[in-house]
């Protein structure tokens, strides 16, 4: 019995190690808005193009704080939507979802962890 328990624990540790070594450690950080063509970026209440806007026309270059990401409506071939805040743009702090396509992260993959809410 002790051998079975020990073997099971060792197996769990090995699997956990393999899974964790394949993950990229991510952290919330500021990233600039890009590619809006002068129209600006809108922060939305849901990860969809038709989601209610909580902030509008955030210009290219303005940095947003990215907390985490979710899979949402496909936009320009990506379903990655970042949960972000506008860093006080427009005079108040607004939070919501933005298509990752418009955020200059240097990667086509998420740079923050998956949202747990």
Beta strands, then each sheet from edge to edge (+ up, - down):
strand 1: 29-33
strand 2: 41-44
strand 3: 53-58
strand 4: 63-75
strand 5: 78-85
strand 6: 95-99
strand 7: 103-104
sheet 1: 6+ 5- 4+ 1- 7+
sheet 2: 2+ 3-
end
